[in-house]
Amino acid sequence: MEKLTINQWAEEDRPREKMMRKGAEALSDAELLGILIGSGSTDESAVALMQRVLAACGNNLNQLAKWEVRDFARFKGMGPAKSITVMAALELGKRRNLQMPAERLCVRSSVDIYKLFHPLLCDLPAEEFWVLLLNQAAKVIDKIRISRGGLDQTTADVRSILREALVRRAVQIALVHNHPSGNIQPSTDDVRLTQAVQRAAATMNIRLIDHLVVTDGNYYSFNDEGRLE
C-alpha cells in the first residue's frame, strides 16, 4: 500500500495546521518533532519517522536529549542537519528550565534543589560538583560549578566552595553533584567532603543545608537522611 506524505493527509491531521488551530499542546511529541525536521524519507512521513526515533528511546524526551548525531544517523532520513535541529530544540528546552524568573526562587526542601539542578546535570556523562548559594531568606543568589571530573568522580575543594559563598555574601549553601552511573548512594569521599564543608562553613557562620547526589530521575539528600550534624 502506498504511503501518504504529510501534504496528502487530511488538513485537520497535518501537524502545522493542527498546531495553528488547536495550539502546540494538542500535538504529540512525534508531531512536534516532525514539524522541526520538516520532511521524512521516501518511505515515511516526518511524523512516522519521529515516532520510530522516539520508540527507540522509550518515548522519553530526556533520553532523546542525550543522543548525538551518530545516534540519529541510524534512521533513514535523519541526516546531520535534521539531527542537529532536534538536538538544538531539546537544548533550548533544557535552558528554559534553567532560567530563573525575575523573582528569586526560594528553597524550602531537597525537592526544590533537585528541580533546580536536574535539568543541568541529568544528561552529563561526567561528574560535576556545584554549590547553591542562598541568602538569609533561603532565596537563591546563584549556583556555581566548582569542578568537573572524569567519568566517575570529581574533586571539590572546600576553600573554593567557601570562597564563592563569601564573595556572594551567602549565609546558606547546598552542595550538589551528579552520579552519571545512576547510583544515588553517596561514596565515602562524598561523606567526608560533606563533613569537611559543614565544619568549615560553621566557623564562618555559613550553614550547609543539604548535599544532593543527583541522577537522571532520582536523588539522595543528606539532610533528608539525617546525615547533617
DAZIJO-V972435 format. One record per residue. N is the residue number from 1. SS is DSSP state (H for helix, E for strand, L for the rest). PHI is phi in degrees with one decimal (999 if undefined). Layout:
# DAZIJO-V972435
<<N/SS/PHI> <N/SS/PHI>>
This chain:
# DAZIJO-V972435
<<1/L/999> <2/L/-72.4> <3/L/-81.8> <4/L/-87.3> <5/L/-78.3> <6/H/-59.4> <7/H/-65.2> <8/H/-91.8> <9/L/-69.2> <10/L/-59.9> <11/H/-54.8> <12/H/-69.9> <13/H/-99.3> <14/L/-72.6> <15/H/-60.7> <16/H/-65.1> <17/H/-64.8> <18/H/-62.6> <19/H/-66.4> <20/H/-65.7> <21/H/-82.3> <22/H/-113.2> <23/L/94.2> <24/H/-61.8> <25/H/-66.5> <26/H/-81.9> <27/L/-91.6> <28/L/-75.2> <29/H/-58.5> <30/H/-64.5> <31/H/-68.0> <32/H/-63.4> <33/H/-67.7> <34/H/-63.3> <35/H/-62.9> <36/H/-63.7> <37/H/-82.5> <38/L/82.9> <39/L/-149.4> <40/L/-99.2> <41/L/-125.2> <42/L/-67.8> <43/L/-99.1> <44/L/-155.0> <45/L/-74.1> <46/H/-61.3> <47/H/-67.1> <48/H/-63.4> <49/H/-62.3> <50/H/-71.2> <51/H/-63.7> <52/H/-68.2> <53/H/-61.5> <54/H/-64.3> <55/H/-60.4> <56/H/-69.8> <57/L/-116.6> <58/L/69.7> <59/L/53.8> <60/L/-119.0> <61/H/-66.4> <62/H/-62.9> <63/H/-69.9> <64/H/-61.7> <65/L/-64.8> <66/L/-89.0> <67/L/-71.6> <68/L/-114.8> <69/H/-55.1> <70/H/-65.2> <71/H/-71.6> <72/H/-68.4> <73/L/-63.5> <74/L/-68.7> <75/L/-107.4> <76/L/-59.4> <77/L/98.1> <78/L/-104.6> <79/L/-80.2> <80/H/-57.0> <81/H/-63.3> <82/H/-67.5> <83/H/-61.0> <84/H/-66.9> <85/H/-61.3> <86/H/-65.2> <87/H/-61.6> <88/H/-65.4> <89/H/-64.1> <90/H/-66.9> <91/H/-66.1> <92/H/-62.8> <93/H/-61.2> <94/H/-64.2> <95/H/-65.8> <96/H/-61.9> <97/H/-64.9> <98/H/-79.7> <99/L/-74.1> <100/L/-86.3> <101/L/-67.7> <102/L/-57.3> <103/L/-76.6> <104/L/-60.9> <105/L/-70.9> <106/E/-107.1> <107/L/-97.4> <108/L/-112.7> <109/L/-157.7> <110/H/-64.0> <111/H/-61.7> <112/H/-61.4> <113/H/-65.7> <114/H/-59.7> <115/H/-62.7> <116/H/-70.0> <117/H/-102.5> <118/H/-56.9> <119/H/-61.6> <120/H/-79.6> <121/H/-111.2> <122/L/-65.9> <123/L/-99.8> <124/L/-75.6> <125/L/-83.5> <126/L/-127.3> <127/L/-71.9> <128/E/-131.9> <129/E/-118.1> <130/E/-125.5> <131/E/-124.6> <132/E/-100.7> <133/E/-102.6> <134/E/-129.6> <135/L/-90.6> <136/L/-61.9> <137/L/-87.2> <138/L/66.0> <139/E/-94.0> <140/E/-69.5> <141/E/-90.4> <142/E/-172.3> <143/E/-127.4> <144/E/-124.1> <145/E/-80.0> <146/E/-91.8> <147/E/-156.9> <148/E/-127.5> <149/L/-105.9> <150/L/-84.0> <151/L/-73.9> <152/L/-136.9> <153/L/-160.9> <154/L/-142.0> <155/L/-113.9> <156/L/-110.7> <157/L/-97.3> <158/H/-58.4> <159/H/-63.8> <160/H/-64.5> <161/H/-63.7> <162/H/-71.7> <163/H/-60.7> <164/H/-62.5> <165/H/-64.7> <166/H/-68.9> <167/H/-62.2> <168/L/-94.1> <169/L/58.6> <170/L/-79.9> <171/L/-110.5> <172/E/-137.5> <173/E/-139.6> <174/E/-132.5> <175/E/-97.3> <176/E/-143.5> <177/E/-146.6> <178/E/-104.5> <179/L/-118.5> <180/L/-57.9> <181/L/-68.0> <182/L/91.9> <183/L/-84.0> <184/L/-83.6> <185/L/-69.8> <186/L/-68.9> <187/L/-83.0> <188/H/-59.9> <189/H/-64.1> <190/H/-61.2> <191/H/-66.1> <192/H/-62.2> <193/H/-64.1> <194/H/-58.1> <195/H/-64.7> <196/H/-66.1> <197/H/-66.0> <198/H/-61.3> <199/H/-65.6> <200/H/-66.4> <201/H/-64.7> <202/H/-61.6> <203/L/-67.8> <204/L/-109.9> <205/L/58.3> <206/L/-112.2> <207/E/-98.9> <208/E/-86.2> <209/E/-91.1> <210/E/-173.5> <211/E/-138.4> <212/E/-106.4> <213/E/-101.6> <214/E/-107.5> <215/E/-124.4> <216/L/-79.9> <217/L/112.1> <218/E/-156.2> <219/E/-159.9> <220/E/-118.8> <221/E/-114.0> <222/L/-60.7> <223/L/-68.2> <224/L/-61.6> <225/L/-88.0> <226/L/71.1> <227/L/-106.0> <228/L/-106.9> <229/L/-70.4>>
